[in-house]
């Protein structure tokens, strides 16, 4: 229904009746649950694409923080978290990719989920909460919720749960908070919570996927509704923010009189509209006054939650609904409310159609010629926030700002005890002065229409921002000069030719021409973006100081790019877009979208062995520009030194493949290899590549579940250090080792194993390569099986020597290793000391054992030992142990480091986690294991429990 068609009251009532009837209609009965990988829902697919494009960041983290005053039982909280994740599979789901298509796969339920506890004053909590909220998720590993407890005092805590939006929406957060409180209450009482089995999100995703073919009518509805719409033009900033990327957010809040929301609610009642509809109308009015445009579209959040079958479902069930309204004719605000109500009802008639399918149907029309997205503006009403309410405590909501914007501009009416009008904006998308004025005008507009809803739009607060003062400098030149890496810049417009830009960098290693042009494209209108940016050593000038055009290199008529990279780009465009492109054809106008950008980048990255992301494709957009970007990166790689003069290589040359480089042990291995000047190939998932990239380190995509990728990685290297491990999925570890050994054809192979492969030996001292004693844990058995695969293959068919390096507890100043303080035996002691509880240790002599404690190794010493095996393989098993520490010494040191007054007791009973009584000989690698200054166990524990953890 067209948004400007008047409707009778009877028709409005009929539309409302149909909408209510549709909302109440029960959803189809769920299919029988099917196990194994499932497709992504359309909403999840958007999240996954943003992550792969590098545009996810903190804007898709969902931090949920509550301050609790009163007694907090951390054991009960851990039990409740564990039970919650066990109940809802979506909270323990990983996201993989096969043949270019993403899938989701449920992981086994964790045995325990103990929150991280940090002592800090309430005044310092904000920084720790923001830091935790900004920590990235690894979707390929499974974004299990992260739990952080800040302890301000014995009965004063702040709990932060951080989720990824791909697993949870606002309605889910209410479910999570309620269930977590029930589970916590049951745990404190020593009972089991009686909760019905919840629906599982993967089943919803399967049903949605199966129903895709039935959406054609809805797609035609949206295609007609959005026909001819153009993405909104907003005043861009004169100078983009220097501190961040394109998603950095700014916010302006205008406090409102408490009577304003009540008056707006009454206005809605009179016009048969909800408060949300009235607030949305205020957003349209503010946008109309701000832009001067009549034909406007705002995105609002819809939901796929329908019927009793969806009750209690945790997952991402939101959908973006484009609401198109014509604000022309200078209507009164009450008339605008009616137009918005009609448009919103019209949008809700096809709310089941996923937004990404709408964009695919619209094709190039979903973006402007410069790539601007169709939906740039959103609107919402924000009520009282969700808090975690635990028995015996007083709850207080804690704001944790992500500092990133999902949309270029968002309006929100805050409907709480402290009402306000809120404007959030992308700092790279909207001019700061204009945004500040808009924030003031939006608050004033809400007040004005609350007082007099019959005001016409022209009478409402707000105005189109005045154009900036013009200067002699071209806007592109001004932006280039504002870049911190640029010393000088000039922009010229040759007669009959394209706009050209020239820049002189401040030093070596500055931005590339492609990066500078991408920055200009992100800020300027298309007609203001130079066709090329040329870097110069110096800007030639005339005698009066002006740039000398005669001495500047011109841009000849550009022939089609040539060479292997140009051919690969053209072939990739043609294969994925179905059309042979010309050099300057636009990716989006050819029918490209986000998923195709990811697929094209992965195709070119695999074929050319050069770094390229889907975001690069979406920014470069033409075959010519993509080729130029790849050429520039090839030149950078060729110019990068493979060996530095201060770090000569050993006599054996060759590239070393390292797995597990994103983990604690792998990070120290990479450092040691770099210190020795060895070329490194690091296996990492694309989204984790930034964690291992560095000088002398190339990245190859893959993980332990990607068997083909593992084989390819091994075949590409002259030596292997395998430090990766799933810890919880032994079958994956063994399968991965079998694939790697099968592809191993040359050079040495070093496997970082574990002393768990010894099981429970009979004697107190354990020699290297001793037979295992029973019982043997699944983790230890998997290590033993992996070692067997490796050692059987060593020395055959051109393979080199093999070394299985068994390590005990690994300690070192790295976040992943700090986390190990909270696991197993050390976690038992660490958490007790944190909470001031007694540390109960087995008394020496209990069960006939004279000693109880743990073996440990410093991560740097382990890395030296592992790397030494490249040149001197042990041809078998070797232990890497720095020393042994008794539980009493460890407990005393932990209480001292943590400032705990916990009592240390001894008992004749042995906790299973503390039933460790073995010493391990470590003779074969002893030269590399000699401790360096600062590597004693007390020093390393002090680093691991440093100020950030106290």
ZICOR-V349022 format. One record per pair of residues at least 24 apart in sequence whose C-alpha atoms are under 6 Angstrom apart, sorted by the first residue. I is the first residue (numbers start at 1). J is the second residue. Records with the same first field share a line. If there is no record, write none. Layout:
# ZICOR-V349022
I = J ; J
This chain:
# ZICOR-V349022
3 = 343
26 = 307
27 = 306 ; 307
37 = 104 ; 105
38 = 103 ; 104
39 = 103
40 = 103 ; 205
41 = 205
44 = 166
47 = 166
53 = 614 ; 615
58 = 134 ; 402
59 = 404
60 = 165
61 = 163 ; 164 ; 165
62 = 162 ; 163 ; 164 ; 165
63 = 133 ; 161 ; 162
64 = 160 ; 161
65 = 159 ; 160 ; 398
66 = 158 ; 159 ; 387 ; 396 ; 397 ; 398
67 = 157 ; 158 ; 395 ; 396
68 = 156 ; 157 ; 158 ; 393 ; 394 ; 395
69 = 155 ; 156 ; 393 ; 394
70 = 155 ; 393
71 = 155
76 = 184 ; 187 ; 188
77 = 184
78 = 113 ; 114
80 = 180 ; 183 ; 184
82 = 112 ; 113
90 = 167
91 = 144
92 = 144
93 = 142
94 = 139 ; 140 ; 141 ; 142
95 = 139 ; 140
96 = 140
115 = 147 ; 148
116 = 148 ; 149
117 = 149 ; 150
118 = 150 ; 949 ; 950
119 = 150 ; 151 ; 950
120 = 152
121 = 152
122 = 152
167 = 315 ; 316
168 = 315 ; 316
169 = 316
172 = 314
177 = 388
181 = 390
198 = 312
199 = 313
201 = 315
218 = 350
231 = 368 ; 374
235 = 430 ; 431
236 = 429 ; 430 ; 431
237 = 430 ; 431
240 = 428
246 = 428
247 = 404 ; 405 ; 426
248 = 404 ; 426 ; 427
249 = 403 ; 404 ; 405 ; 425 ; 426 ; 427
250 = 424 ; 425 ; 427
251 = 423 ; 424
252 = 422 ; 423 ; 439
253 = 421 ; 422
254 = 420 ; 421 ; 443
255 = 420
256 = 419 ; 420
260 = 450
263 = 450
264 = 450
276 = 381
278 = 337
281 = 337 ; 340
289 = 462 ; 463
290 = 463 ; 464
291 = 464
294 = 326 ; 327 ; 328
295 = 326
296 = 324 ; 325
297 = 323 ; 324
298 = 322 ; 323 ; 377 ; 378
299 = 375 ; 378
300 = 378
320 = 355
330 = 457
331 = 456
332 = 454 ; 455 ; 456 ; 457
333 = 453 ; 454 ; 455 ; 456
334 = 453 ; 454
363 = 591
364 = 588 ; 589 ; 591
370 = 526
376 = 407 ; 408
377 = 407 ; 409 ; 410
378 = 410
379 = 410 ; 411 ; 412
380 = 412
381 = 412 ; 413 ; 414
382 = 414 ; 415
383 = 415 ; 416
384 = 416
485 = 510
499 = 530 ; 531
500 = 530 ; 531 ; 532
501 = 530 ; 533
502 = 533 ; 534 ; 535
503 = 535
504 = 535 ; 536 ; 537 ; 538
566 = 627
583 = 623 ; 624
584 = 622 ; 624
585 = 622
586 = 621 ; 622
587 = 621 ; 622
642 = 696
643 = 677
647 = 676 ; 677
648 = 677
649 = 676 ; 677 ; 678
654 = 718
655 = 679 ; 680 ; 717 ; 718
656 = 680 ; 681 ; 717 ; 718 ; 719 ; 720
657 = 681 ; 682 ; 717 ; 720
658 = 682 ; 721 ; 722
659 = 683 ; 722 ; 723 ; 724
660 = 723 ; 724
662 = 691
664 = 814 ; 816 ; 817
668 = 860 ; 863
669 = 863
704 = 736
711 = 740 ; 743
715 = 743
718 = 747
719 = 747 ; 748 ; 749
720 = 749
721 = 750 ; 751
722 = 751
723 = 752
730 = 779 ; 782
734 = 786
737 = 786
745 = 798 ; 799
746 = 798 ; 799 ; 800
747 = 799 ; 800
748 = 800 ; 801 ; 802 ; 870
749 = 802
750 = 802 ; 803
751 = 804
752 = 805
753 = 783 ; 805 ; 806
754 = 806 ; 807
755 = 806 ; 807 ; 808
756 = 780
757 = 783 ; 784
764 = 918
765 = 918 ; 919 ; 920
766 = 920
767 = 921
768 = 878
769 = 877
801 = 873 ; 875
802 = 873 ; 875
803 = 873 ; 874 ; 875 ; 876
804 = 877
805 = 877 ; 878 ; 879
806 = 879 ; 880
807 = 880
808 = 855 ; 856
809 = 856
810 = 856 ; 857 ; 858 ; 859
811 = 858 ; 859
812 = 858 ; 859 ; 940
813 = 943 ; 944
818 = 944
824 = 913
825 = 913 ; 914
833 = 895 ; 900 ; 902
836 = 902
837 = 902
838 = 902 ; 903 ; 904
839 = 904
840 = 905 ; 906
841 = 906
842 = 906 ; 907 ; 908 ; 910
843 = 906 ; 907 ; 908
846 = 908
851 = 917
852 = 886 ; 916 ; 917
853 = 885 ; 886 ; 887 ; 916 ; 917
854 = 884 ; 885
855 = 883 ; 884
856 = 881 ; 882 ; 883
857 = 881 ; 882
861 = 929
864 = 928
865 = 928
879 = 922
880 = 922
881 = 922
